[in-house]
């Protein structure tokens, strides 16, 4: 028998993994994150800000895109710890 080997340690990645669903969407998008969120910014393909909402430290929030035109948007999630995450969202 082999000795000196312990369980394989795999570093945890994406502990704060951002989840955006459903994607594509026809309107509302749920956003979840393990780390509290400070704000959400939605930008169009030209980089112009089309929506900004405060998340007030929530780890789950809803983003209403129903009034936006069909197309591709970038959601910027600003966390309370200062980091920023991005996701592409397609609206039909």
DATACOR-V477895 format. One record per pair of residues at least 24 apart in sequence whose C-alpha atoms are under 7 Angstrom apart, sorted by sequence separation. I is the first residue (numbers start at 1). GAP is how many residues later the second one is. D is the distance in Angstrom with one decimal. If there is no record, write none. Layout:
# DATACOR-V477895
<<I & GAP & D> <I & GAP & D>>
This chain:
# DATACOR-V477895
<<35 & 24 & 6.2> <34 & 25 & 6.0> <33 & 26 & 5.1> <32 & 27 & 5.6> <33 & 27 & 6.5> <45 & 27 & 6.5> <32 & 28 & 4.3> <44 & 28 & 6.7> <45 & 28 & 6.1> <31 & 29 & 5.6> <32 & 29 & 6.6> <44 & 29 & 4.7> <31 & 30 & 5.4> <43 & 30 & 5.6> <44 & 30 & 6.4> <30 & 31 & 5.9> <31 & 31 & 6.1> <42 & 31 & 6.6> <43 & 31 & 5.2> <30 & 32 & 4.6> <42 & 32 & 5.7> <43 & 32 & 6.5> <29 & 33 & 5.6> <30 & 33 & 6.3> <42 & 33 & 4.6> <28 & 34 & 6.5> <29 & 34 & 5.1> <41 & 34 & 5.7> <42 & 34 & 6.3> <28 & 35 & 5.6> <29 & 35 & 6.5> <40 & 35 & 6.8> <41 & 35 & 5.0> <28 & 36 & 4.5> <40 & 36 & 5.7> <41 & 36 & 6.6> <27 & 37 & 5.9> <28 & 37 & 5.8> <40 & 37 & 4.8> <27 & 38 & 4.8> <28 & 38 & 6.7> <39 & 38 & 6.2> <40 & 38 & 6.2> <27 & 39 & 4.1> <39 & 39 & 5.2> <26 & 40 & 6.7> <37 & 40 & 6.8> <38 & 40 & 5.4> <37 & 41 & 5.9> <38 & 41 & 4.9> <37 & 42 & 4.1> <38 & 42 & 5.0> <36 & 43 & 5.9> <37 & 43 & 5.5> <35 & 44 & 6.7> <36 & 44 & 5.8> <24 & 65 & 6.2> <25 & 65 & 6.3> <26 & 65 & 5.6> <23 & 66 & 5.9> <24 & 66 & 4.6> <25 & 66 & 5.0> <26 & 66 & 5.0> <23 & 67 & 6.2> <24 & 67 & 5.7> <25 & 67 & 6.1> <24 & 68 & 6.9>>
